[in-house]
Amino acid sequence: MNGFRFVKGAAVSLATLGMVFPQVTVLADGPAVPVKKASQTAVTPDVALTTGGTLSGRVVDHTGKVIEGAQVVVRQGKTEVSKTVTNKEGVYSFKNVKGGVYQVASGNTEGTFRVWSERTAPPAAKEHALLVMGENGARGQFGAVDPTLLLLTAGVVASVVIGAITLNKVNDLSNSP
C-alpha cells in the first residue's frame, strides 16, 4: 500500500511540475526550416603576408603541441597552389603568394584564410595562419552537455524527492491517533 502511495505522490508531483514549467513544443512533421552550414556563418581570419609575399603559419595538435613533419597544402578554390612540410617548431611557409582567399590544409584539418599583402592588410590581420589538427568543427565539443537534458533530469529528480517527502508526511498523518 505504501508503494502505491509513493507512485501516486510522484505522479502528482510530476504533473504539478509539468504545469508549472513551460513546455517545449516539438514539431516532428512541421514546415521544413533551412539550415545554414557552419562555413556560411564562420568568420574567415585575415592573414597579412610578410616580406616577399610569404604566407606562414603553424600546425599544432589540440593540446597546443607543435607538429613536426606535417604536410601542408595551400589551395585557391580547387587549384593546388603549393605544398610544404612543417619544421621542428611546427612552422610552415609559402613564398610568392598573392592576396586572396586560400584554403590551408594539413591531414584532415582545413582552414580558410583571407590573405592580404603587407600594405593592404587590415589592422586586425595576423602574421600567421594557425591550424589545430583534428576533425573540422569538432573543437570544443567534447564533453558538452545539452542544457535541456540537464534541466529535464533535474526536474525528474526534484519531483521524485518532493513526492517522497509528501508521501512520508501523509503516512505520518495517517499513522497518528
Secondary structure, DSSP 8 states (H G I E B T S, - for coil): -HHHHHHHHHHHHHHHHHHHS------TTS-------HHHHS---EEE-BTTTBEEEEEE-TTS-B-TT-EEEEEETTEEEEEEE--TTSEEEESS--SEEEEEEETTEEEEEEEE-TTT--TT-BSEEEEE-SSTT-TT-TT---HHHHHHHHHHHHHHHHHHHHHHHHHHHHH--
